[in-house]
Amino acid sequence: MPSPAQLLARLDALALSLRADPEAVALLALGSVGLETARLDAHSDLDFFVVVDRSAKTRYLAGTEWLERVHPVVFSFANTHDGRKVLFEDGIFAEYAVFGPGELQGVPFTPGRLVWKREDVPDELFVPAVQAAPKASALDWLVGEALTNIFVGLHREARGEVLVAARFIQSYAVDRVLDIAALQFGPGTGPGDAFSPERRFEQRFPSVAVALPSMMQGYEGNGASARCILEWLEDHVQVHPRLAYEIRSLCAELIRHEQSSTQAALSVTKAQGGLGG
């Protein structure tokens, strides 16, 4: 895996390559290679913005030749209309976007580190005009969403729609638990991510993170997962008693069904083993 030094060196090499192009304007590093290098490690990737003259934007987005001048690229695809994801031959992964000089003013992003810019371009151009910030939601809304996601998910499971039940219970409802944790316990320790609140959650909210395995018990564990999420909510926020009763009843029925299915499967396995012996 690439070392932090190699990651930063790759950005410096990209900056040198851009400097040679008269249509290049700047290279802005973001995230762990930007202003948060203290958390940079071998599992980090390169997140950056490339700013170029408008006439060059299509060229920079259409291919990876400008990256290949620095190091061979073995995989690439356009993941947005402004950006690409690439894998370099040496294992360094990068996600970047390309903008014209004035376009950054309408893009929400967290402040970054200027690796390089043309001397005639003011620094103010790279200060976010639209600040990226976590979505703020009222506690009542978050709790209501979590509970109803569990409720709907359990009914989907009862109908035999196990996959969508898992999404509602172990994904959507858990997402709201993360939001509630941030609202109830403050920003946590260490930097958050305005675009992805689950990033570094274990480090920021360790007391909540220990409960996550019980909330996400897998494809065949929707009932047990739902019950654990409900219990966590009851311990930390005000839960409507009637909805809690309905969820607990559905959980109990589903868990009985899951246990019966497991026992039946074990019986079949034992019977097959006996026949084989």
C-alpha positions as CSV (number, residue, x, y, z in Angstrom):
1,M,0.0,0.0,0.0
2,P,1.2,3.5,-0.7
3,S,2.7,5.4,2.2
4,P,1.5,8.9,3.3
5,A,4.8,10.3,1.9
6,Q,4.1,8.7,-1.5
7,L,0.6,10.1,-1.5
8,L,1.8,13.6,-0.8
9,A,4.6,13.2,-3.3
10,R,2.1,12.2,-6.0
11,L,0.3,15.5,-5.4
12,D,3.5,17.4,-5.7
13,A,4.3,15.7,-9.0
14,L,0.9,16.5,-10.3
15,A,1.5,20.1,-9.4
16,L,4.7,20.2,-11.3
17,S,2.9,18.6,-14.3
18,L,0.1,21.2,-14.2
19,R,2.7,24.0,-13.9
20,A,3.9,23.1,-17.4
21,D,0.4,23.6,-18.9
22,P,-0.4,27.2,-19.6
23,E,-4.2,26.4,-19.3
24,A,-3.8,24.9,-15.8
25,V,-4.8,27.3,-12.9
26,A,-4.5,25.5,-9.6
27,L,-4.4,22.2,-7.7
28,L,-6.4,22.1,-4.4
29,A,-5.9,19.1,-2.1
30,L,-8.9,18.1,0.1
31,G,-9.6,15.9,3.1
32,S,-6.7,13.9,4.5
33,V,-4.3,15.2,1.9
34,G,-5.6,18.7,2.3
35,L,-5.8,20.4,5.7
36,E,-6.2,17.2,7.7
37,T,-2.9,15.5,7.0
38,A,-2.7,14.4,10.7
39,R,-5.0,11.5,9.8
40,L,-3.2,10.6,6.6
41,D,-2.3,6.9,6.4
42,A,-1.7,4.1,4.0
43,H,-5.4,3.6,3.5
44,S,-6.0,7.2,2.4
45,D,-6.7,8.2,-1.2
46,L,-6.1,11.4,-3.1
47,D,-9.0,13.9,-3.1
48,F,-8.4,17.1,-5.1
49,F,-9.8,19.7,-7.4
50,V,-8.0,20.8,-10.5
51,V,-8.8,24.3,-11.7
52,V,-8.2,25.0,-15.4
53,D,-9.2,27.5,-18.0
54,R,-12.7,26.9,-19.3
55,S,-11.2,26.0,-22.7
56,A,-9.3,23.1,-21.1
57,K,-12.0,21.6,-18.9
58,T,-13.3,19.1,-21.5
59,R,-9.8,18.0,-22.2
60,Y,-9.0,17.4,-18.6
61,L,-12.2,15.5,-18.0
62,A,-12.2,13.4,-21.2
63,G,-9.1,11.4,-20.4
64,T,-6.2,10.8,-18.1
65,E,-3.2,11.8,-20.3
66,W,-2.3,14.6,-18.0
67,L,-2.2,12.1,-15.1
68,E,-0.2,9.6,-17.2
69,R,2.6,12.2,-17.5
70,V,3.1,11.6,-13.8
71,H,2.4,7.9,-13.4
72,P,0.6,5.2,-15.4
73,V,-3.2,4.8,-14.8
74,V,-4.6,1.3,-14.9
75,F,-8.3,2.1,-14.2
76,S,-10.5,5.2,-14.7
77,F,-14.1,6.2,-15.0
78,A,-16.2,9.3,-15.0
79,N,-18.2,9.2,-11.8
80,T,-19.8,12.7,-12.1
81,H,-20.1,15.2,-14.9
82,D,-17.2,17.2,-13.2
83,G,-15.0,14.4,-12.0
84,R,-13.3,11.0,-12.3
85,K,-12.0,8.2,-10.1
86,V,-8.7,6.6,-11.1
87,L,-6.3,3.9,-9.9
88,F,-2.6,4.4,-10.6
89,E,-0.4,1.4,-11.3
90,D,1.3,1.7,-7.9
91,G,-2.0,1.3,-6.1
92,I,-2.7,5.0,-5.3
93,F,-6.4,5.7,-5.7
94,A,-7.6,9.2,-6.6
95,E,-10.9,11.0,-6.8
96,Y,-10.9,14.4,-8.4
97,A,-13.1,17.1,-10.0
98,V,-12.2,19.6,-12.7
99,F,-13.6,23.2,-12.6
100,G,-13.2,26.4,-14.5
101,P,-11.9,29.4,-12.4
102,G,-15.3,30.8,-11.5
103,E,-17.1,27.5,-11.0
104,L,-15.8,26.9,-7.4
105,Q,-18.0,29.8,-6.1
106,G,-21.1,27.7,-6.6
107,V,-19.6,24.4,-5.3
108,P,-20.0,23.3,-1.6
109,F,-16.7,22.0,-0.3
110,T,-14.6,22.1,2.8
111,P,-11.5,24.3,2.8
112,G,-8.5,22.7,1.2
113,R,-4.7,23.1,0.8
114,L,-3.4,24.9,-2.2
115,V,-0.7,22.6,-3.6
116,W,0.0,25.0,-6.5
117,K,-1.6,27.9,-8.3
118,R,-0.7,30.4,-11.0
119,E,0.8,33.5,-9.6
120,D,-1.7,35.8,-11.2
121,V,-4.7,34.0,-9.5
122,P,-5.8,35.3,-6.1
123,D,-6.0,32.9,-3.1
124,E,-9.6,34.0,-2.4
125,L,-10.7,32.1,-5.5
126,F,-10.2,28.8,-3.6
127,V,-12.0,29.7,-0.4
128,P,-15.4,28.0,-0.3
129,A,-18.2,30.5,-1.0
130,V,-20.8,27.8,-0.2
131,Q,-19.7,26.0,3.0
132,A,-20.2,22.3,3.1
133,A,-22.0,21.5,6.3
134,P,-23.8,18.4,7.8
135,K,-27.6,18.4,7.2
136,A,-29.2,19.7,10.4
137,S,-32.5,18.0,11.3
138,A,-34.7,18.3,14.3
139,L,-34.5,15.5,16.8
140,D,-38.2,14.7,16.6
141,W,-37.8,14.2,12.8
142,L,-34.8,12.0,13.2
143,V,-36.5,9.8,15.8
144,G,-39.7,9.6,13.8
145,E,-37.8,8.6,10.7
146,A,-35.8,5.9,12.6
147,L,-38.9,4.4,14.2
148,T,-41.0,4.4,11.0
149,N,-38.1,2.9,9.0
150,I,-37.9,0.1,11.5
151,F,-41.7,-0.4,11.4
152,V,-41.9,-0.4,7.6
153,G,-38.8,-2.7,7.4
154,L,-40.4,-5.3,9.7
155,H,-43.5,-5.3,7.6
156,R,-41.5,-5.8,4.5
157,E,-39.7,-8.7,6.1
158,A,-43.1,-10.3,7.1
159,R,-44.1,-10.0,3.4
160,G,-40.9,-11.9,2.4
161,E,-39.0,-8.8,1.2
162,V,-35.9,-9.5,3.2
163,L,-33.5,-7.3,1.2
164,V,-35.5,-4.2,1.4
165,A,-36.2,-4.9,5.0
166,A,-32.5,-5.0,5.7
167,R,-32.1,-1.7,3.9
168,F,-34.8,0.0,6.0
169,I,-33.7,-1.4,9.3
170,Q,-30.0,-1.8,9.1
171,S,-29.2,1.1,6.8
172,Y,-31.8,3.8,6.8
173,A,-32.7,3.5,10.5
174,V,-29.1,3.2,11.5
175,D,-28.3,6.4,9.5
176,R,-30.7,8.2,11.7
177,V,-29.1,6.8,14.8
178,L,-25.8,8.3,13.6
179,D,-27.5,11.7,13.1
180,I,-29.1,11.4,16.6
181,A,-25.7,10.6,18.1
182,A,-24.2,13.7,16.5
183,L,-27.0,15.8,17.7
184,Q,-27.1,14.4,21.3
185,F,-23.4,14.1,21.9
186,G,-21.9,17.0,20.0
187,P,-19.3,16.9,17.3
188,G,-17.4,14.0,18.9
189,T,-13.6,13.6,18.9
190,G,-11.7,14.2,15.7
191,P,-12.8,15.7,12.4
192,G,-16.2,14.8,10.9
193,D,-17.2,14.6,7.2
194,A,-19.8,17.0,6.1
195,F,-20.7,14.8,3.1
196,S,-20.5,11.4,4.9
197,P,-21.4,11.3,8.6
198,E,-20.5,7.6,8.9
199,R,-16.8,8.4,8.2
200,R,-14.6,8.0,11.3
201,F,-17.8,7.4,13.4
202,E,-16.0,4.7,15.5
203,Q,-13.3,7.2,16.5
204,R,-15.7,10.1,17.1
205,F,-18.4,8.3,19.0
206,P,-16.9,5.2,20.5
207,S,-19.7,4.8,23.1
208,V,-22.3,4.6,20.3
209,A,-20.2,2.6,17.9
210,V,-20.0,-0.4,20.3
211,A,-23.8,-0.8,19.8
212,L,-23.6,-0.8,16.0
213,P,-22.8,-4.6,15.6
214,S,-26.0,-5.4,17.4
215,M,-27.9,-3.0,15.1
216,M,-26.6,-4.6,12.0
217,Q,-26.7,-8.4,12.4
218,G,-26.9,-9.2,8.7
219,Y,-29.4,-10.4,6.0
220,E,-31.1,-12.9,8.3
221,G,-31.0,-10.7,11.4
222,N,-33.5,-8.0,10.7
223,G,-35.7,-8.8,13.7
224,A,-32.8,-8.8,16.2
225,S,-31.3,-5.7,14.6
226,A,-34.6,-3.8,14.8
227,R,-35.0,-4.7,18.5
228,C,-31.5,-3.5,19.3
229,I,-32.1,-0.2,17.5
230,L,-35.4,0.3,19.3
231,E,-33.7,-0.4,22.7
232,W,-30.9,2.1,21.9
233,L,-33.5,4.8,21.0
234,E,-35.5,4.1,24.1
235,D,-32.3,4.6,26.2
236,H,-31.4,7.9,24.5
237,V,-34.5,9.7,23.2
238,Q,-38.2,9.9,23.8
239,V,-40.0,7.1,21.9
240,H,-43.7,7.0,21.2
241,P,-45.0,4.1,23.4
242,R,-47.6,2.8,20.9
243,L,-45.1,2.7,18.1
244,A,-42.6,1.0,20.3
245,Y,-45.1,-1.6,21.3
246,E,-46.0,-2.3,17.7
247,I,-42.3,-2.6,16.7
248,R,-41.5,-4.8,19.7
249,S,-44.4,-7.2,18.8
250,L,-43.3,-7.4,15.2
251,C,-39.7,-8.0,16.3
252,A,-40.8,-10.9,18.6
253,E,-42.8,-12.5,15.8
254,L,-39.9,-12.1,13.3
255,I,-37.3,-13.4,15.8
256,R,-39.4,-16.5,16.5
257,H,-39.6,-17.1,12.7
258,E,-35.9,-16.6,12.3
259,Q,-35.1,-19.0,15.1
260,S,-37.5,-21.6,13.7
261,S,-35.9,-21.3,10.3
262,T,-32.4,-21.7,11.8
263,Q,-33.5,-24.8,13.8
264,A,-35.1,-26.3,10.7
265,A,-32.0,-25.7,8.7
266,L,-29.9,-27.4,11.5
267,S,-32.3,-30.3,11.6
268,V,-31.9,-30.8,7.8
269,T,-28.2,-30.6,8.1
270,K,-28.1,-33.2,10.9
271,A,-30.4,-35.5,9.0
272,Q,-28.2,-35.2,5.9
273,G,-25.2,-35.9,8.0
274,G,-26.8,-39.0,9.5
275,L,-27.8,-40.3,6.1
276,G,-24.3,-39.8,4.8
277,G,-22.8,-41.6,7.7
